Amino acid sequence: MAFALPVATADGMITQNTVSASKLHIPTTSIRRFQKPSPSCSRFHRSLQTKNSPYAWSAISGSTGAETSSAAEGTASQLDNVVVLDLNGKEIHISDLWRDRKAVVAFARHFGCVLCRKRADYLANEKDKLDAAGVALVLIGPGSVDQAKAFSEQTKFQGEVYADPSYSSYKAMNFVSGVSTTFSSGAGLKIIKAYLEGYRQDWALSFEKDTRTRGGWQQGGIIVAGPGKNNISYIHKDKEAGDDPDIEDILKVCCLQGA
């Protein structure tokens, strides 16, 4: 069995390389038995709200460690100035996406990313539960409106899709970026699993200027926010590509704690 995997070349470009499972020293039977991360990989750090703070941050995923309440407050303040674009190119302040409602907001690596397509399904599979709780499902990606439209059409994503051409939301959230976070051993195995499940990278989108000029090394995350512009109740920052938190942790915050 062979897989077409992304490989970084010496000049910093990305190409595809066909690698057999045997060369990777991974038994095919083992590849099919990936398990979800244990609950301990997504610990909650509660009561981060300071006495006089207007910001509410009640849970932070432990994947990359907890932030201090002061850092969280600063992030919420910076997000208030971030503008994203809907599929019609209309500018929207990102915090307006959860000002009057609760929302699960996923930040994709880029619109061509194979693991982001899997994440879209991972969240959309819970759409009935989100709808029943009155929670919106949103995905934001770094790139152009055209890229966002292509992603929406290709994936048939059941939530709302927005573009962030300036990467301003990623900077405000302080998401990690770098070659080592993209081509880690853990990310490589997740790519293999995604390909086995039928997901594919869109290489045309991946090599468009908006993504290529930044190397495609950006990582994302997931937050639960609202109602209220400064009310962010959960934050998960990917430590590497494909670092999905336990879906049950997200559902506990967005659908079981009350609006």
C-alpha positions as a Markdown table, in Angstrom:
| # | Residue | x | y | z |
|---|---|---|---|---|
| 1 | Met | 0.0 | 0.0 | 0.0 |
| 2 | Ala | 1.4 | 3.4 | -0.9 |
| 3 | Phe | 0.5 | 7.0 | 0.0 |
| 4 | Ala | 1.0 | 10.4 | -1.7 |
| 5 | Leu | 2.4 | 12.5 | 1.1 |
| 6 | Pro | 3.5 | 16.2 | 1.1 |
| 7 | Val | 7.2 | 16.6 | 1.4 |
| 8 | Ala | 9.3 | 19.8 | 2.0 |
| 9 | Thr | 12.1 | 20.2 | -0.5 |
| 10 | Ala | 15.4 | 21.9 | 0.0 |
| 11 | Asp | 14.2 | 25.2 | -1.5 |
| 12 | Gly | 11.2 | 25.4 | 0.8 |
| 13 | Met | 8.6 | 24.2 | -1.7 |
| 14 | Ile | 6.1 | 21.4 | -1.1 |
| 15 | Thr | 5.8 | 18.4 | -3.4 |
| 16 | Gln | 4.2 | 15.0 | -3.3 |
| 17 | Asn | 6.2 | 11.8 | -2.6 |
| 18 | Thr | 4.8 | 8.3 | -2.9 |
| 19 | Val | 5.8 | 6.3 | 0.2 |
| 20 | Ser | 4.9 | 2.7 | 0.9 |
| 21 | Ala | 3.6 | 1.6 | 4.3 |
| 22 | Ser | 6.4 | -0.9 | 4.4 |
| 23 | Lys | 9.1 | 1.8 | 4.0 |
| 24 | Leu | 7.5 | 3.7 | 6.8 |
| 25 | His | 7.7 | 0.5 | 8.9 |
| 26 | Ile | 4.0 | 0.8 | 9.7 |
| 27 | Pro | 1.9 | -2.4 | 9.4 |
| 28 | Thr | -1.3 | -1.7 | 7.4 |
| 29 | Thr | -3.3 | -3.3 | 10.2 |
| 30 | Ser | -1.9 | -0.9 | 12.6 |
| 31 | Ile | -2.7 | 2.1 | 10.4 |
| 32 | Arg | -6.3 | 1.1 | 10.5 |
| 33 | Arg | -6.4 | 1.1 | 14.3 |
| 34 | Phe | -5.8 | 4.7 | 15.2 |
| 35 | Gln | -7.6 | 5.7 | 18.4 |
| 36 | Lys | -8.8 | 9.1 | 19.5 |
| 37 | Pro | -6.6 | 10.9 | 21.9 |
| 38 | Ser | -7.3 | 10.0 | 25.5 |
| 39 | Pro | -9.4 | 12.5 | 27.6 |
| 40 | Ser | -6.3 | 13.4 | 29.5 |
| 41 | Cys | -4.9 | 15.0 | 26.4 |
| 42 | Ser | -7.6 | 17.7 | 26.6 |
| 43 | Arg | -7.7 | 18.8 | 30.2 |
| 44 | Phe | -9.9 | 21.7 | 31.3 |
| 45 | His | -8.5 | 24.6 | 33.3 |
| 46 | Arg | -11.4 | 26.4 | 34.9 |
| 47 | Ser | -12.1 | 29.5 | 36.8 |
| 48 | Leu | -9.7 | 31.7 | 34.8 |
| 49 | Gln | -11.9 | 34.7 | 35.0 |
| 50 | Thr | -10.6 | 37.4 | 37.3 |
| 51 | Lys | -12.8 | 39.1 | 39.8 |
| 52 | Asn | -13.2 | 42.4 | 37.9 |
| 53 | Ser | -12.6 | 41.1 | 34.4 |
| 54 | Pro | -15.3 | 41.6 | 31.7 |
| 55 | Tyr | -13.9 | 38.5 | 29.9 |
| 56 | Ala | -15.2 | 35.0 | 30.5 |
| 57 | Trp | -12.8 | 32.2 | 29.7 |
| 58 | Ser | -14.0 | 29.0 | 31.5 |
| 59 | Ala | -12.1 | 26.2 | 29.8 |
| 60 | Ile | -8.8 | 25.8 | 27.9 |
| 61 | Ser | -7.6 | 22.7 | 26.2 |
| 62 | Gly | -4.5 | 21.3 | 27.7 |
| 63 | Ser | -3.0 | 20.2 | 24.3 |
| 64 | Thr | -0.5 | 23.1 | 24.3 |
| 65 | Gly | -0.9 | 24.2 | 27.9 |
| 66 | Ala | -3.2 | 26.7 | 29.6 |
| 67 | Glu | -2.9 | 30.4 | 29.2 |
| 68 | Thr | -3.0 | 32.9 | 32.0 |
| 69 | Ser | -6.2 | 34.9 | 32.4 |
| 70 | Ser | -4.4 | 38.1 | 31.5 |
| 71 | Ala | -3.2 | 36.6 | 28.3 |
| 72 | Ala | -6.7 | 35.3 | 27.5 |
| 73 | Glu | -8.1 | 38.8 | 28.1 |
| 74 | Gly | -5.6 | 40.3 | 25.8 |
| 75 | Thr | -6.5 | 37.8 | 23.0 |
| 76 | Ala | -10.2 | 38.6 | 23.4 |
| 77 | Ser | -9.5 | 42.3 | 23.1 |
| 78 | Gln | -7.4 | 41.8 | 20.0 |
| 79 | Leu | -10.0 | 39.6 | 18.3 |
| 80 | Asp | -12.5 | 42.4 | 18.7 |
| 81 | Asn | -10.6 | 44.3 | 16.0 |
| 82 | Val | -10.2 | 41.4 | 13.6 |
| 83 | Val | -12.2 | 41.5 | 10.4 |
| 84 | Val | -13.0 | 38.4 | 8.2 |
| 85 | Leu | -14.9 | 38.1 | 4.9 |
| 86 | Asp | -18.0 | 36.0 | 4.2 |
| 87 | Leu | -18.4 | 34.1 | 0.9 |
| 88 | Asn | -19.8 | 37.3 | -0.7 |
| 89 | Gly | -16.7 | 39.3 | 0.3 |
| 90 | Lys | -18.5 | 41.3 | 3.0 |
| 91 | Glu | -16.4 | 42.4 | 5.9 |
| 92 | Ile | -17.5 | 41.1 | 9.3 |
| 93 | His | -15.9 | 41.7 | 12.7 |
| 94 | Ile | -15.0 | 38.3 | 13.9 |
| 95 | Ser | -16.5 | 38.8 | 17.4 |
| 96 | Asp | -19.9 | 39.6 | 15.7 |
| 97 | Leu | -20.0 | 35.9 | 14.7 |
| 98 | Trp | -20.7 | 35.1 | 18.4 |
| 99 | Arg | -22.0 | 38.4 | 19.8 |
| 100 | Asp | -25.6 | 37.3 | 19.9 |
| 101 | Arg | -25.2 | 33.5 | 19.9 |
| 102 | Lys | -23.0 | 30.7 | 20.9 |
| 103 | Ala | -20.7 | 29.3 | 18.2 |
| 104 | Val | -18.1 | 26.6 | 17.7 |
| 105 | Val | -15.4 | 28.3 | 15.6 |
| 106 | Ala | -12.8 | 26.2 | 13.9 |
| 107 | Phe | -9.6 | 27.8 | 12.4 |
| 108 | Ala | -8.3 | 25.8 | 9.5 |
| 109 | Arg | -4.6 | 25.5 | 8.5 |
| 110 | His | -5.5 | 26.5 | 4.9 |
| 111 | Phe | -8.4 | 25.8 | 2.6 |
| 112 | Gly | -6.5 | 23.0 | 0.7 |
| 113 | Cys | -5.4 | 21.1 | 3.8 |
| 114 | Val | -6.4 | 17.4 | 3.9 |
| 115 | Leu | -6.6 | 17.4 | 7.7 |
| 116 | Cys | -8.8 | 20.5 | 7.7 |
| 117 | Arg | -11.2 | 18.7 | 5.4 |
| 118 | Lys | -11.3 | 15.9 | 7.9 |
| 119 | Arg | -11.8 | 18.4 | 10.8 |
| 120 | Ala | -14.7 | 19.9 | 8.9 |
| 121 | Asp | -16.5 | 16.5 | 8.9 |
| 122 | Tyr | -15.4 | 15.8 | 12.5 |
| 123 | Leu | -17.4 | 18.9 | 13.6 |
| 124 | Ala | -20.2 | 18.7 | 11.0 |
| 125 | Asn | -21.0 | 15.1 | 12.3 |
| 126 | Glu | -22.2 | 16.8 | 15.5 |
| 127 | Lys | -24.4 | 19.3 | 13.7 |
| 128 | Asp | -27.6 | 17.9 | 15.0 |
| 129 | Lys | -26.4 | 18.3 | 18.6 |
| 130 | Leu | -25.2 | 21.8 | 17.9 |
| 131 | Asp | -28.5 | 22.8 | 16.2 |
| 132 | Ala | -30.5 | 21.3 | 19.1 |
| 133 | Ala | -28.5 | 23.5 | 21.5 |
| 134 | Gly | -28.8 | 26.6 | 19.3 |
| 135 | Val | -25.1 | 26.6 | 18.6 |
| 136 | Ala | -23.7 | 27.9 | 15.3 |
| 137 | Leu | -20.9 | 26.0 | 13.5 |
| 138 | Val | -18.3 | 28.3 | 11.9 |
| 139 | Leu | -15.0 | 27.6 | 10.0 |
| 140 | Ile | -12.4 | 30.3 | 9.3 |
| 141 | Gly | -9.5 | 29.8 | 6.9 |
| 142 | Pro | -6.5 | 31.9 | 6.0 |
| 143 | Gly | -6.8 | 32.8 | 2.4 |
| 144 | Ser | -9.0 | 34.5 | -0.2 |
| 145 | Val | -12.8 | 34.5 | -0.6 |
| 146 | Asp | -12.4 | 32.4 | -3.8 |
| 147 | Gln | -10.4 | 29.8 | -1.8 |
| 148 | Ala | -13.1 | 29.8 | 0.9 |
| 149 | Lys | -15.8 | 29.3 | -1.8 |
| 150 | Ala | -13.9 | 26.4 | -3.3 |
| 151 | Phe | -13.5 | 24.7 | 0.1 |
| 152 | Ser | -17.2 | 25.2 | 0.9 |
| 153 | Glu | -18.3 | 23.7 | -2.5 |
| 154 | Gln | -15.9 | 20.8 | -2.3 |
| 155 | Thr | -16.5 | 19.8 | 1.2 |
| 156 | Lys | -20.3 | 20.6 | 1.4 |
| 157 | Phe | -19.5 | 21.9 | 4.9 |
| 158 | Gln | -22.7 | 22.4 | 6.8 |
| 159 | Gly | -21.6 | 25.4 | 8.7 |
| 160 | Glu | -20.6 | 28.9 | 7.8 |
| 161 | Val | -17.3 | 29.6 | 6.1 |
| 162 | Tyr | -15.2 | 32.8 | 6.3 |
| 163 | Ala | -11.9 | 33.9 | 4.9 |
| 164 | Asp | -9.1 | 35.7 | 6.7 |
| 165 | Pro | -6.8 | 36.9 | 3.9 |
| 166 | Ser | -4.6 | 38.9 | 6.4 |
| 167 | Tyr | -4.2 | 36.0 | 8.9 |
| 168 | Ser | -5.2 | 38.6 | 11.5 |
| 169 | Ser | -7.3 | 36.2 | 13.6 |
| 170 | Tyr | -4.4 | 33.7 | 13.6 |
| 171 | Lys | -2.1 | 36.4 | 14.9 |
| 172 | Ala | -4.6 | 37.5 | 17.5 |
| 173 | Met | -5.1 | 33.9 | 18.7 |
| 174 | Asn | -1.3 | 33.4 | 18.7 |
| 175 | Phe | -1.6 | 30.1 | 16.8 |
| 176 | Val | 1.7 | 28.3 | 16.2 |
| 177 | Ser | 3.3 | 28.1 | 12.8 |
| 178 | Gly | 6.3 | 26.4 | 11.3 |
| 179 | Val | 7.7 | 23.5 | 9.3 |
| 180 | Ser | 8.2 | 21.4 | 12.5 |
| 181 | Thr | 4.5 | 21.8 | 13.4 |
| 182 | Thr | 3.5 | 20.6 | 9.9 |
| 183 | Phe | 5.9 | 17.8 | 9.2 |
| 184 | Ser | 6.0 | 16.1 | 12.6 |
| 185 | Ser | 5.8 | 12.3 | 12.9 |
| 186 | Gly | 2.4 | 12.7 | 14.5 |
| 187 | Ala | 1.1 | 14.8 | 11.7 |
| 188 | Gly | 2.4 | 12.4 | 9.1 |
| 189 | Leu | 0.6 | 9.5 | 10.6 |
| 190 | Lys | -2.6 | 11.6 | 10.7 |
| 191 | Ile | -2.2 | 12.4 | 7.0 |
| 192 | Ile | -1.9 | 8.7 | 6.2 |
| 193 | Lys | -5.0 | 7.9 | 8.2 |
| 194 | Ala | -6.9 | 10.7 | 6.4 |
| 195 | Tyr | -5.9 | 9.4 | 3.0 |
| 196 | Leu | -6.9 | 5.9 | 4.0 |
| 197 | Glu | -10.3 | 7.3 | 4.9 |
| 198 | Gly | -10.7 | 8.9 | 1.5 |
| 199 | Tyr | -9.7 | 12.5 | 2.2 |
| 200 | Arg | -7.5 | 14.3 | -0.3 |
| 201 | Gln | -5.4 | 17.5 | -0.3 |
| 202 | Asp | -6.4 | 20.0 | -2.8 |
| 203 | Trp | -3.0 | 20.8 | -4.3 |
| 204 | Ala | -4.3 | 23.6 | -6.5 |
| 205 | Leu | -5.6 | 25.5 | -3.5 |
| 206 | Ser | -2.5 | 24.6 | -1.5 |
| 207 | Phe | -0.2 | 26.2 | -4.1 |
| 208 | Glu | -2.3 | 29.4 | -4.7 |
| 209 | Lys | -0.4 | 32.5 | -3.8 |
| 210 | Asp | -2.3 | 33.3 | -0.6 |
| 211 | Thr | -1.1 | 30.0 | 0.9 |
| 212 | Arg | 2.2 | 29.4 | -0.9 |
| 213 | Thr | 3.8 | 32.7 | -0.1 |
| 214 | Arg | 3.4 | 31.9 | 3.6 |
| 215 | Gly | 4.7 | 28.4 | 3.3 |
| 216 | Gly | 1.5 | 26.6 | 4.3 |
| 217 | Trp | 3.0 | 26.2 | 7.8 |
| 218 | Gln | 0.1 | 27.9 | 9.7 |
| 219 | Gln | -1.7 | 25.8 | 12.4 |
| 220 | Gly | -5.2 | 26.6 | 13.7 |
| 221 | Gly | -7.4 | 25.6 | 16.6 |
| 222 | Ile | -11.0 | 25.6 | 17.8 |
| 223 | Ile | -12.9 | 27.9 | 20.2 |
| 224 | Val | -16.4 | 28.0 | 21.7 |
| 225 | Ala | -17.6 | 31.6 | 22.1 |
| 226 | Gly | -20.7 | 33.6 | 22.8 |
| 227 | Pro | -23.1 | 34.9 | 23.4 |
| 228 | Gly | -21.3 | 38.1 | 24.1 |
| 229 | Lys | -18.3 | 39.5 | 22.2 |
| 230 | Asn | -15.8 | 38.8 | 25.0 |
| 231 | Asn | -17.3 | 35.5 | 26.2 |
| 232 | Ile | -14.9 | 32.8 | 25.0 |
| 233 | Ser | -15.6 | 29.6 | 27.1 |
| 234 | Tyr | -13.2 | 27.2 | 25.4 |
| 235 | Ile | -10.0 | 27.4 | 23.4 |
| 236 | His | -7.9 | 24.7 | 21.8 |
| 237 | Lys | -4.7 | 25.6 | 20.0 |
| 238 | Asp | -3.3 | 22.9 | 17.6 |
| 239 | Lys | 0.3 | 22.0 | 18.5 |
| 240 | Glu | 0.7 | 20.3 | 15.2 |
| 241 | Ala | -1.3 | 19.6 | 12.0 |
| 242 | Gly | -4.3 | 17.5 | 12.7 |
| 243 | Asp | -4.3 | 18.1 | 16.5 |
| 244 | Asp | -8.0 | 17.6 | 17.0 |
| 245 | Pro | -9.3 | 17.9 | 20.6 |
| 246 | Asp | -11.7 | 15.3 | 21.9 |
| 247 | Ile | -15.1 | 16.2 | 20.4 |
| 248 | Glu | -16.8 | 15.3 | 23.8 |
| 249 | Asp | -14.8 | 18.2 | 25.4 |
| 250 | Ile | -16.2 | 20.6 | 22.9 |
| 251 | Leu | -19.8 | 19.3 | 23.3 |
| 252 | Lys | -19.6 | 19.6 | 27.1 |
| 253 | Val | -18.8 | 23.3 | 26.8 |
| 254 | Cys | -21.0 | 24.3 | 23.9 |
| 255 | Cys | -24.1 | 22.1 | 24.4 |
| 256 | Leu | -24.3 | 21.0 | 28.1 |
| 257 | Gln | -23.3 | 24.1 | 30.1 |
| 258 | Gly | -26.3 | 26.2 | 29.0 |
| 259 | Ala | -26.3 | 29.2 | 26.7 |
